[in-house]
Amino acid sequence: MKDGTYIVRIDEEGIPRLSEPVAVSSGYWVSTEGVSVHGKLDQAGIIDALDLMELHEGAVVGLWENEGLTYIDRSIHISNKSQALAAAKVFDQLAIYDCGNSSVIEL
Protein backbone atom coordinates (compact mmCIF):
# COMPACT_ATOMS: atom_id res chain seq x y z
CA MET A 1 0.00 0.00 0.00
CA LYS A 2 1.38 3.40 -0.87
CA ASP A 3 1.48 6.57 1.22
CA GLY A 4 -1.83 8.40 1.18
CA THR A 5 -5.16 9.06 2.82
CA TYR A 6 -7.88 6.44 2.69
CA ILE A 7 -11.49 5.86 3.76
CA VAL A 8 -12.09 2.80 5.93
CA ARG A 9 -14.65 0.33 4.63
CA ILE A 10 -15.90 -2.54 6.79
CA ASP A 11 -16.53 -5.69 4.73
CA GLU A 12 -19.35 -8.18 5.29
CA GLU A 13 -17.14 -10.15 7.71
CA GLY A 14 -16.49 -7.05 9.84
CA ILE A 15 -12.90 -6.65 8.62
CA PRO A 16 -11.70 -3.08 8.03
CA ARG A 17 -10.29 -2.41 4.56
CA LEU A 18 -8.91 0.72 2.91
CA SER A 19 -10.52 2.36 -0.12
CA GLU A 20 -8.69 3.90 -3.03
CA PRO A 21 -6.63 6.95 -1.97
CA VAL A 22 -8.60 10.14 -1.28
CA ALA A 23 -7.39 13.04 -3.43
CA VAL A 24 -7.77 16.47 -1.84
CA SER A 25 -6.15 19.53 -3.41
CA SER A 26 -6.62 22.08 -0.62
CA GLY A 27 -6.70 22.27 3.16
CA TYR A 28 -4.75 20.24 5.70
CA TRP A 29 -4.79 16.71 7.10
CA VAL A 30 -4.40 16.52 10.87
CA SER A 31 -3.92 13.24 12.70
CA THR A 32 -5.89 12.65 15.87
CA GLU A 33 -4.57 9.23 16.93
CA GLY A 34 -2.78 6.31 15.39
CA VAL A 35 -0.33 3.48 15.51
CA SER A 36 3.20 3.03 14.24
CA VAL A 37 4.80 -0.24 13.25
CA HIS A 38 8.42 -1.09 12.46
CA GLY A 39 8.88 -1.90 8.78
CA LYS A 40 6.61 -2.02 5.78
CA LEU A 41 3.10 -3.35 6.36
CA ASP A 42 1.41 -5.97 4.24
CA GLN A 43 -2.40 -6.18 3.99
CA ALA A 44 -2.65 -8.31 7.16
CA GLY A 45 -0.53 -5.81 9.10
CA ILE A 46 -2.71 -2.93 7.93
CA ILE A 47 -5.85 -4.78 9.03
CA ASP A 48 -4.30 -5.47 12.47
CA ALA A 49 -3.35 -1.79 12.86
CA LEU A 50 -6.86 -0.67 11.85
CA ASP A 51 -8.35 -3.09 14.40
CA LEU A 52 -6.23 -1.53 17.15
CA MET A 53 -7.85 1.85 16.48
CA GLU A 54 -11.42 0.44 16.50
CA LEU A 55 -12.34 2.41 13.38
CA HIS A 56 -15.86 2.65 11.99
CA GLU A 57 -17.12 2.60 8.40
CA GLY A 58 -16.23 5.88 6.72
CA ALA A 59 -13.38 6.84 9.05
CA VAL A 60 -10.43 8.50 7.34
CA VAL A 61 -6.86 7.33 7.89
CA GLY A 62 -3.49 8.47 6.63
CA LEU A 63 -0.82 5.89 5.91
CA TRP A 64 2.84 6.62 5.28
CA GLU A 65 6.31 5.23 5.78
CA ASN A 66 9.27 7.18 7.18
CA GLU A 67 12.69 5.98 8.33
CA GLY A 68 11.72 2.32 8.75
CA LEU A 69 8.35 2.94 10.42
CA THR A 70 4.86 2.72 8.97
CA TYR A 71 2.29 5.10 10.44
CA ILE A 72 -1.48 4.71 10.27
CA ASP A 73 -3.39 7.62 11.79
CA ARG A 74 -7.05 8.56 12.08
CA SER A 75 -7.19 11.90 10.29
CA ILE A 76 -9.43 14.92 9.93
CA HIS A 77 -9.44 17.48 7.12
CA ILE A 78 -9.39 21.16 8.08
CA SER A 79 -9.53 23.89 5.44
CA ASN A 80 -8.01 26.70 7.53
CA LYS A 81 -4.26 26.57 8.24
CA SER A 82 -4.36 28.27 11.65
CA GLN A 83 -7.18 25.98 12.79
CA ALA A 84 -5.29 22.93 11.50
CA LEU A 85 -2.17 23.97 13.42
CA ALA A 86 -4.22 24.56 16.57
CA ALA A 87 -5.88 21.14 16.24
CA ALA A 88 -2.49 19.50 15.74
CA LYS A 89 -1.30 20.99 19.02
CA VAL A 90 -4.40 19.69 20.82
CA PHE A 91 -3.75 16.19 19.43
CA ASP A 92 -0.03 16.44 20.28
CA GLN A 93 1.09 16.01 16.66
CA LEU A 94 4.52 16.85 15.25
CA ALA A 95 3.26 17.96 11.83
CA ILE A 96 0.28 18.42 9.52
CA TYR A 97 -0.02 17.70 5.81
CA ASP A 98 -0.62 20.62 3.41
CA CYS A 99 -2.81 19.20 0.61
CA GLY A 100 -2.39 22.25 -1.66
CA ASN A 101 1.40 22.08 -1.67
CA SER A 102 1.75 18.30 -1.15
CA SER A 103 4.10 18.95 1.75
CA VAL A 104 4.50 18.43 5.47
CA ILE A 105 4.37 21.41 7.83
CA GLU A 106 6.29 20.64 11.01
CA LEU A 107 5.13 22.22 14.26
DODRENLO-772812 format. One record per residue: x, y, z of N, C-alpha, C, O, CB in turn; residue in one letter; residue number from 1. Coordinates in pm, whole numbers, padded with zeros to 5 digits, always signed. Glycine has a CB too. Layout:
# residues N
SITE    n_u    n_v    n_w   ca_u   ca_v   ca_w    c_u    c_v    c_w    o_u    o_v    o_w   cb_u   cb_v   cb_w type seq
SITE      X      Y      Z      X      Y      Z      X      Y      Z      X      Y      Z      X      Y      Z    A NUM
...
***
This chain:
# residues 107
SITE    n_u    n_v    n_w   ca_u   ca_v   ca_w    c_u    c_v    c_w    o_u    o_v    o_w   cb_u   cb_v   cb_w type seq
SITE +00086 -00117 +00000 +00000 +00000 +00000 +00090 +00123 +00000 +00191 +00126 +00070 -00098 +00000 +00123    M   1
SITE +00054 +00222 -00079 +00138 +00340 -00087 +00091 +00450 +00009 -00022 +00449 +00056 +00139 +00393 -00230    K   2
SITE +00182 +00544 +00036 +00148 +00657 +00122 +00023 +00726 +00069 +00006 +00741 -00052 +00266 +00756 +00131    D   3
SITE -00063 +00768 +00160 -00183 +00840 +00118 -00287 +00842 +00227 -00265 +00797 +00339 -00241 +00778 -00006    G   4
SITE -00402 +00897 +00191 -00516 +00906 +00282 -00628 +00820 +00225 -00655 +00823 +00105 -00562 +01055 +00300    T   5
SITE -00691 +00743 +00312 -00788 +00644 +00269 -00913 +00648 +00356 -00908 +00690 +00472 -00726 +00505 +00272    Y   6
SITE -01025 +00603 +00300 -01149 +00586 +00376 -01157 +00440 +00417 -01130 +00351 +00337 -01275 +00630 +00293    I   7
SITE -01194 +00416 +00541 -01209 +00280 +00593 -01345 +00226 +00551 -01448 +00291 +00568 -01192 +00277 +00748    V   8
SITE -01343 +00106 +00497 -01465 +00033 +00463 -01465 -00096 +00543 -01362 -00164 +00552 -01475 +00004 +00307    R   9
SITE -01578 -00131 +00602 -01590 -00254 +00679 -01660 -00356 +00589 -01773 -00334 +00545 -01670 -00231 +00814    I  10
SITE -01593 -00469 +00563 -01653 -00569 +00473 -01760 -00650 +00547 -01783 -00630 +00666 -01545 -00663 +00415    D  11
SITE -01823 -00741 +00474 -01935 -00818 +00529 -01894 -00908 +00645 -01979 -00955 +00721 -01998 -00903 +00420    E  12
SITE -01764 -00933 +00660 -01714 -01015 +00771 -01669 -00928 +00889 -01617 -00979 +00988 -01599 -01103 +00724    E  13
SITE -01688 -00796 +00877 -01649 -00705 +00984 -01502 -00666 +00982 -01452 -00610 +01080 -01681 -00767 +01115    G  14
SITE -01432 -00695 +00873 -01290 -00665 +00862 -01271 -00527 +00798 -01326 -00501 +00692 -01216 -00774 +00780    I  15
SITE -01192 -00440 +00862 -01170 -00308 +00803 -01075 -00318 +00683 -00974 -00387 +00688 -01113 -00211 +00909    P  16
SITE -01110 -00247 +00577 -01029 -00241 +00456 -01014 -00095 +00417 -01093 -00010 +00459 -01093 -00324 +00339    R  17
SITE -00912 -00065 +00337 -00891 +00072 +00291 -00941 +00088 +00148 -00923 +00000 +00065 -00744 +00111 +00300    L  18
SITE -01004 +00203 +00121 -01052 +00236 -00012 -00936 +00278 -00101 -00820 +00268 -00062 -01158 +00348 -00006    S  19
SITE -00969 +00325 -00219 -00869 +00390 -00303 -00827 +00519 -00233 -00902 +00571 -00150 -00926 +00420 -00447    E  20
SITE -00707 +00571 -00262 -00663 +00695 -00197 -00761 +00811 -00221 -00819 +00823 -00328 -00523 +00735 -00247    P  21
SITE -00776 +00895 -00119 -00860 +01014 -00128 -00773 +01128 -00179 -00669 +01157 -00120 -00926 +01049 +00011    V  22
SITE -00815 +01192 -00287 -00739 +01304 -00343 -00804 +01435 -00301 -00920 +01462 -00334 -00731 +01293 -00499    A  23
SITE -00729 +01517 -00228 -00777 +01647 -00184 -00671 +01749 -00225 -00553 +01729 -00199 -00805 +01651 -00028    V  24
SITE -00713 +01858 -00288 -00615 +01953 -00341 -00603 +02081 -00259 -00529 +02172 -00298 -00651 +01988 -00481    S  25
SITE -00675 +02090 -00148 -00662 +02208 -00062 -00686 +02167 +00083 -00734 +02057 +00110 -00762 +02319 -00104    S  26
SITE -00651 +02255 +00174 -00670 +02227 +00316 -00555 +02145 +00373 -00449 +02132 +00313 -00800 +02156 +00337    G  27
SITE -00580 +02089 +00491 -00475 +02024 +00570 -00529 +01898 +00636 -00641 +01896 +00686 -00418 +02120 +00677    Y  28
SITE -00447 +01792 +00635 -00479 +01671 +00710 -00413 +01681 +00846 -00295 +01714 +00857 -00433 +01542 +00634    W  29
SITE -00490 +01652 +00949 -00440 +01652 +01087 -00472 +01516 +01147 -00586 +01470 +01142 -00504 +01769 +01171    V  30
SITE -00372 +01454 +01204 -00392 +01324 +01270 -00444 +01345 +01411 -00404 +01438 +01481 -00262 +01243 +01272    S  31
SITE -00534 +01256 +01452 -00589 +01265 +01587 -00541 +01152 +01677 -00532 +01169 +01799 -00740 +01264 +01581    T  32
SITE -00511 +01038 +01619 -00457 +00923 +01693 -00405 +00824 +01591 -00438 +00833 +01472 -00565 +00858 +01787    E  33
SITE -00326 +00730 +01634 -00278 +00631 +01539 -00186 +00530 +01600 -00167 +00523 +01721 -00209 +00699 +01427    G  34
SITE -00129 +00450 +01511 -00033 +00348 +01551 +00087 +00356 +01458 +00076 +00400 +01344 -00097 +00206 +01548    V  35
SITE +00200 +00313 +01508 +00320 +00303 +01424 +00376 +00163 +01440 +00371 +00103 +01547 +00427 +00412 +01464    S  36
SITE +00430 +00113 +01330 +00480 -00024 +01325 +00615 -00023 +01257 +00633 +00047 +01157 +00381 -00118 +01251    V  37
SITE +00711 -00099 +01310 +00842 -00109 +01246 +00829 -00183 +01113 +00769 -00290 +01107 +00943 -00182 +01338    H  38
SITE +00885 -00126 +01009 +00888 -00190 +00878 +00767 -00160 +00794 +00677 -00086 +00833 +00899 -00337 +00895    G  39
SITE +00768 -00220 +00675 +00661 -00202 +00578 +00548 -00298 +00611 +00573 -00414 +00643 +00711 -00224 +00433    K  40
SITE +00424 -00251 +00604 +00310 -00335 +00636 +00252 -00402 +00513 +00240 -00340 +00407 +00202 -00253 +00705    L  41
SITE +00217 -00530 +00528 +00141 -00597 +00424 -00008 -00579 +00458 -00041 -00514 +00557 +00180 -00749 +00412    D  42
SITE -00095 -00636 +00377 -00240 -00618 +00399 -00282 -00667 +00537 -00363 -00602 +00603 -00319 -00693 +00291    Q  43
SITE -00229 -00779 +00584 -00265 -00831 +00716 -00219 -00736 +00826 -00291 -00715 +00924 -00202 -00971 +00738    A  44
SITE -00101 -00677 +00811 -00053 -00581 +00910 -00137 -00455 +00915 -00160 -00399 +01022 +00090 -00544 +00880    G  45
SITE -00183 -00411 +00799 -00271 -00293 +00793 -00402 -00323 +00863 -00452 -00240 +00940 -00296 -00250 +00647    I  46
SITE -00459 -00439 +00838 -00585 -00478 +00903 -00567 -00483 +01055 -00652 -00433 +01128 -00634 -00614 +00851    I  47
SITE -00456 -00541 +01102 -00430 -00547 +01247 -00419 -00407 +01306 -00474 -00381 +01413 -00301 -00625 +01276    D  48
SITE -00350 -00316 +01236 -00335 -00179 +01286 -00471 -00108 +01289 -00500 -00036 +01385 -00236 -00100 +01198    A  49
SITE -00552 -00127 +01187 -00686 -00067 +01185 -00771 -00119 +01299 -00846 -00043 +01360 -00755 -00093 +01052    L  50
SITE -00761 -00250 +01328 -00835 -00309 +01440 -00796 -00246 +01573 -00881 -00227 +01660 -00812 -00459 +01444    D  51
SITE -00669 -00215 +01590 -00623 -00153 +01715 -00689 -00018 +01741 -00709 +00021 +01856 -00472 -00135 +01712    L  52
SITE -00724 +00052 +01634 -00785 +00185 +01648 -00937 +00179 +01656 -01001 +00282 +01675 -00743 +00272 +01532    M  53
SITE -00997 +00060 +01642 -01142 +00044 +01650 -01213 +00145 +01561 -01298 +00221 +01608 -01190 +00058 +01795    E  54
SITE -01178 +00146 +01433 -01234 +00241 +01338 -01371 +00197 +01290 -01402 +00077 +01288 -01140 +00258 +01219    L  55
SITE -01453 +00292 +01252 -01586 +00265 +01199 -01588 +00286 +01047 -01497 +00346 +00991 -01692 +00354 +01268    H  56
SITE -01691 +00238 +00983 -01712 +00260 +00840 -01709 +00409 +00810 -01777 +00488 +00876 -01847 +00198 +00794    E  57
SITE -01630 +00448 +00713 -01623 +00588 +00672 -01516 +00670 +00742 -01495 +00786 +00707 -01753 +00651 +00694    G  58
SITE -01448 +00611 +00840 -01338 +00684 +00905 -01229 +00711 +00803 -01217 +00639 +00704 -01281 +00603 +01027    A  59
SITE -01151 +00814 +00825 -01043 +00850 +00734 -00910 +00826 +00804 -00890 +00867 +00918 -01055 +00999 +00687    V  60
SITE -00818 +00758 +00734 -00686 +00733 +00789 -00578 +00774 +00689 -00595 +00763 +00567 -00670 +00584 +00827    V  61
SITE -00467 +00820 +00744 -00349 +00847 +00663 -00250 +00736 +00687 -00236 +00687 +00799 -00287 +00985 +00697    G  62
SITE -00181 +00695 +00583 -00082 +00589 +00591 +00045 +00637 +00523 +00041 +00683 +00409 -00134 +00457 +00527    L  63
SITE +00158 +00628 +00592 +00284 +00662 +00528 +00400 +00594 +00599 +00390 +00554 +00715 +00305 +00813 +00527    W  64
SITE +00510 +00582 +00524 +00631 +00523 +00578 +00738 +00630 +00589 +00749 +00718 +00504 +00680 +00406 +00489    E  65
SITE +00818 +00623 +00697 +00927 +00718 +00718 +01032 +00653 +00806 +01002 +00609 +00918 +00875 +00851 +00781    N  66
SITE +01154 +00647 +00757 +01269 +00598 +00833 +01243 +00463 +00901 +01271 +00446 +01020 +01308 +00700 +00937    E  67
SITE +01190 +00367 +00824 +01172 +00232 +00875 +01048 +00209 +00958 +01030 +00100 +01012 +01288 +00197 +00954    G  68
SITE +00962 +00309 +00970 +00835 +00294 +01042 +00719 +00318 +00948 +00729 +00401 +00857 +00828 +00391 +01163    L  69
SITE +00611 +00246 +00968 +00486 +00272 +00897 +00388 +00331 +00997 +00371 +00278 +01107 +00428 +00142 +00830    T  70
SITE +00325 +00441 +00959 +00229 +00510 +01044 +00090 +00498 +00983 +00072 +00515 +00863 +00269 +00659 +01063    Y  71
SITE -00008 +00468 +01067 -00148 +00471 +01027 -00219 +00555 +01132 -00224 +00519 +01250 -00210 +00325 +01015    I  72
SITE -00275 +00667 +01087 -00339 +00762 +01179 -00481 +00794 +01136 -00508 +00812 +01017 -00258 +00890 +01188    D  73
SITE -00572 +00801 +01233 -00705 +00856 +01208 -00681 +01004 +01177 -00605 +01070 +01247 -00805 +00835 +01331    R  74
SITE -00745 +01054 +01074 -00719 +01190 +01029 -00847 +01269 +01009 -00953 +01214 +00982 -00639 +01188 +00902    S  75
SITE -00834 +01400 +01024 -00943 +01492 +00993 -00891 +01596 +00895 -00773 +01629 +00896 -01000 +01559 +01124    I  76
SITE -00981 +01646 +00810 -00944 +01748 +00712 -00995 +01883 +00762 -01112 +01898 +00797 -01003 +01714 +00570    H  77
SITE -00905 +01980 +00763 -00939 +02116 +00808 -00895 +02212 +00699 -00781 +02206 +00652 -00870 +02152 +00947    I  78
SITE -00985 +02300 +00657 -00953 +02389 +00544 -00867 +02508 +00583 -00793 +02560 +00499 -01080 +02439 +00482    S  79
SITE -00874 +02552 +00707 -00801 +02670 +00753 -00669 +02632 +00819 -00666 +02548 +00909 -00888 +02752 +00850    N  80
SITE -00559 +02694 +00774 -00426 +02657 +00824 -00410 +02683 +00974 -00358 +02598 +01045 -00319 +02733 +00748    K  81
SITE -00454 +02798 +01022 -00436 +02827 +01165 -00518 +02732 +01251 -00474 +02693 +01359 -00474 +02973 +01195    S  82
SITE -00637 +02694 +01205 -00718 +02598 +01279 -00655 +02459 +01275 -00661 +02385 +01373 -00861 +02593 +01221    Q  83
SITE -00596 +02424 +01161 -00529 +02293 +01150 -00409 +02286 +01244 -00388 +02185 +01310 -00483 +02268 +01004    A  84
SITE -00332 +02393 +01250 -00217 +02397 +01342 -00262 +02390 +01487 -00199 +02321 +01568 -00134 +02525 +01319    L  85
SITE -00370 +02459 +01520 -00422 +02456 +01657 -00471 +02315 +01693 -00446 +02267 +01803 -00537 +02558 +01674    A  86
SITE -00540 +02250 +01600 -00588 +02114 +01624 -00471 +02018 +01642 -00476 +01930 +01728 -00678 +02066 +01509    A  87
SITE -00367 +02036 +01562 -00249 +01950 +01574 -00186 +01961 +01712 -00139 +01862 +01767 -00146 +01986 +01466    A  88
SITE -00185 +02081 +01767 -00130 +02099 +01902 -00216 +02027 +02005 -00164 +01963 +02096 -00120 +02250 +01937    K  89
SITE -00348 +02037 +01990 -00440 +01969 +02082 -00417 +01818 +02079 -00420 +01752 +02183 -00587 +02002 +02046    V  90
SITE -00395 +01763 +01959 -00375 +01619 +01943 -00229 +01578 +01957 -00193 +01463 +01930 -00426 +01574 +01808    F  91
SITE -00144 +01671 +02000 -00003 +01644 +02028 +00069 +01585 +01906 +00142 +01486 +01917 +00009 +01548 +02146    D  92
SITE +00047 +01646 +01790 +00109 +01601 +01666 +00238 +01678 +01639 +00256 +01789 +01690 +00011 +01617 +01548    Q  93
SITE +00325 +01621 +01561 +00452 +01685 +01525 +00443 +01762 +01394 +00528 +01847 +01364 +00562 +01580 +01514    L  94
SITE +00339 +01732 +01314 +00326 +01796 +01183 +00184 +01780 +01132 +00105 +01701 +01184 +00427 +01735 +01082    A  95
SITE +00152 +01858 +01027 +00028 +01842 +00952 +00066 +01828 +00805 +00179 +01857 +00767 -00070 +01963 +00974    I  96
SITE -00030 +01784 +00724 -00002 +01770 +00581 -00078 +01876 +00503 -00200 +01887 +00515 -00041 +01628 +00531    Y  97
SITE -00006 +01954 +00425 -00062 +02062 +00341 -00102 +02000 +00207 -00016 +01968 +00126 +00042 +02179 +00322    D  98
SITE -00231 +01984 +00184 -00281 +01920 +00061 -00251 +02005 -00063 -00220 +01950 -00169 -00431 +01895 +00071    C  99
SITE -00261 +02137 -00052 -00239 +02225 -00166 -00097 +02225 -00219 -00075 +02239 -00339 -00277 +02362 -00130    G 100
SITE -00001 +02208 -00129 +00140 +02208 -00167 +00204 +02070 -00162 +00323 +02056 -00189 +00215 +02301 -00078    N 101
SITE +00124 +01968 -00128 +00175 +01830 -00115 +00301 +01826 -00030 +00403 +01770 -00069 +00204 +01771 -00253    S 102
SITE +00291 +01887 +00089 +00410 +01895 +00175 +00370 +01885 +00322 +00255 +01906 +00359 +00488 +02027 +00149    S 103
SITE +00468 +01853 +00402 +00450 +01843 +00547 +00487 +01977 +00610 +00587 +02038 +00573 +00536 +01727 +00607    V 104
SITE +00406 +02021 +00705 +00437 +02141 +00783 +00466 +02093 +00925 +00377 +02046 +00995 +00318 +02247 +00780    I 105
SITE +00591 +02105 +00967 +00629 +02064 +01101 +00591 +02172 +01201 +00598 +02291 +01172 +00780 +02035 +01108    E 106
SITE +00550 +02128 +01321 +00513 +02222 +01426 +00634 +02260 +01508 +00622 +02339 +01602 +00406 +02163 +01515    L 107
***
